[in-house]
Amino acid sequence: MQAAINPIADRISSISVSSTMKVSAEADRLRNEGVDVVDFGAGEPDFPTPDNIKQAAVRALDQNFTKYTAAGGTAELKKAICERHTADFGTDYKPAECIVSVGGSSAASGFLQIRNHRIFGTLGRRNVSASVAQRSTGGTCPLPSL
């Protein structure tokens, strides 16, 4: 008896370890060996979380703001983002036009999976681009870097 083909399982098995995380793991390994490393891996800040952010997190915990929120961001957050974007750039976006994600790669990957779009552009400016492109159901059309 032949196993049924499962397109979801096939796509999941094609996901490789993130090259971003490989770079970060190597930086950690070298740092643990005493090497002075500047880590360009995950793109995280190289400074401690600012006190006002930590205090806001404590306030949220104290107010029991600990449940899942809307996947695209809370109404209050999207409104604040739109207001800040207006102040900084003079735009007029509405909260319905705003989406919040945990990062650019996850937003791009999710959008491409849902919309079945092809990726047009230069790949490799960030080491996550290739993995996002690999998961795109619409395929890729790489353009040369300038």
C-alpha positions as CSV (number, residue, x, y, z in Angstrom):
1,M,0.0,0.0,0.0
2,Q,1.4,3.4,-1.0
3,A,1.4,6.2,1.4
4,A,-0.9,9.1,0.6
5,I,0.8,12.3,-0.7
6,N,0.4,15.1,1.8
7,P,1.3,18.5,0.3
8,I,1.4,20.2,3.7
9,A,3.9,17.6,5.1
10,D,6.0,17.8,1.9
11,R,6.2,21.6,2.2
12,I,7.1,21.4,5.9
13,S,9.9,18.9,5.2
14,S,11.4,21.4,2.8
15,I,12.0,24.0,5.5
16,S,15.6,24.2,6.5
17,V,17.2,25.6,9.6
18,S,17.2,29.4,9.4
19,S,20.5,30.8,8.2
20,T,19.9,33.7,10.5
21,M,19.9,31.4,13.5
22,K,22.9,29.5,12.2
23,V,24.8,32.8,12.1
24,S,23.6,33.7,15.6
25,A,24.5,30.3,17.0
26,E,28.0,30.5,15.5
27,A,28.4,34.0,17.0
28,D,27.4,32.6,20.4
29,R,29.8,29.7,20.1
30,L,32.7,32.1,19.3
31,R,31.7,34.5,22.1
32,N,31.7,31.6,24.5
33,E,35.3,30.9,23.4
34,G,36.3,34.4,24.3
35,V,36.2,35.9,20.8
36,D,35.1,39.5,20.5
37,V,32.1,39.2,18.1
38,V,29.9,41.7,16.4
39,D,26.7,39.6,15.6
40,F,24.9,40.6,12.5
41,G,22.7,37.4,12.7
42,A,19.2,37.9,14.1
43,G,19.1,41.6,13.8
44,E,18.3,42.1,17.5
45,P,19.4,45.2,19.3
46,D,22.9,44.9,20.9
47,F,21.8,46.9,23.9
48,P,19.6,46.0,26.9
49,T,15.8,46.6,26.7
50,P,15.2,50.3,27.6
51,D,13.7,50.9,31.1
52,N,10.5,52.4,29.7
53,I,9.8,49.2,27.7
54,K,10.5,47.0,30.7
55,Q,8.2,49.2,32.9
56,A,5.4,48.9,30.3
57,A,5.8,45.1,30.3
58,V,5.4,45.1,34.1
59,R,2.4,47.3,33.9
60,A,0.8,45.0,31.3
61,L,1.4,42.0,33.6
62,D,0.0,43.8,36.6
63,Q,-3.1,44.6,34.6
64,N,-3.4,41.0,33.5
65,F,-2.8,41.9,29.9
66,T,-1.5,38.4,29.4
67,K,-3.9,36.8,26.9
68,Y,-3.5,36.3,23.2
69,T,-4.4,39.4,21.1
70,A,-5.7,39.7,17.6
71,A,-3.1,38.2,15.2
72,G,-2.8,41.5,13.3
73,G,-2.4,43.7,16.4
74,T,-4.8,45.2,18.9
75,A,-7.0,48.2,17.8
76,E,-5.2,50.5,20.2
77,L,-1.7,49.4,18.9
78,K,-2.7,49.9,15.3
79,K,-4.2,53.3,16.0
80,A,-1.0,54.3,17.8
81,I,1.2,53.1,14.9
82,C,-0.9,55.0,12.4
83,E,-0.7,58.2,14.5
84,R,3.1,57.8,14.9
85,H,3.5,57.2,11.1
86,T,1.4,60.3,10.4
87,A,3.5,62.4,12.8
88,D,6.8,61.1,11.4
89,F,6.0,60.8,7.7
90,G,2.8,62.8,7.1
91,T,0.8,59.8,6.0
92,D,-2.9,59.2,6.5
93,Y,-3.2,55.4,7.1
94,K,-6.2,54.0,9.0
95,P,-5.9,51.2,11.5
96,A,-7.7,48.9,9.0
97,E,-4.7,49.3,6.7
98,C,-2.2,48.4,9.4
99,I,-1.0,45.0,10.5
100,V,1.4,44.1,13.3
101,S,3.7,41.1,13.1
102,V,6.7,39.7,15.1
103,G,9.1,40.6,12.3
104,G,9.4,41.2,8.6
105,S,10.3,37.7,7.6
106,S,7.2,36.2,9.3
107,A,5.0,38.9,7.8
108,A,6.4,38.3,4.3
109,S,6.3,34.6,4.6
110,G,2.7,34.5,5.9
111,F,1.5,36.9,3.2
112,L,3.2,34.9,0.4
113,Q,1.7,31.6,1.7
114,I,-1.8,33.0,1.8
115,R,-1.7,35.0,-1.4
116,N,0.3,32.5,-3.5
117,H,2.4,35.4,-4.8
118,R,5.8,35.1,-6.5
119,I,8.7,37.0,-5.1
120,F,10.3,39.4,-7.4
121,G,13.5,41.0,-6.2
122,T,17.0,40.6,-5.1
123,L,17.5,37.8,-2.7
124,G,20.2,37.6,-0.1
125,R,20.4,41.2,1.1
126,R,19.3,39.6,4.4
127,N,20.1,36.0,5.0
128,V,16.4,35.2,5.7
129,S,15.3,36.2,2.2
130,A,16.2,32.9,0.6
131,S,14.3,30.9,3.2
132,V,11.2,33.1,2.8
133,A,11.4,32.7,-0.9
134,Q,11.8,28.9,-0.6
135,R,8.5,28.7,1.3
136,S,6.6,30.8,-1.2
137,T,4.0,28.8,-3.0
138,G,4.1,31.1,-6.0
139,G,7.8,30.6,-6.6
140,T,10.5,33.2,-7.1
141,C,11.8,35.4,-9.9
142,P,15.2,36.7,-8.6
143,L,16.5,39.9,-10.0
144,P,20.2,40.8,-10.2
145,S,21.5,43.0,-7.4
146,L,22.6,46.5,-8.5
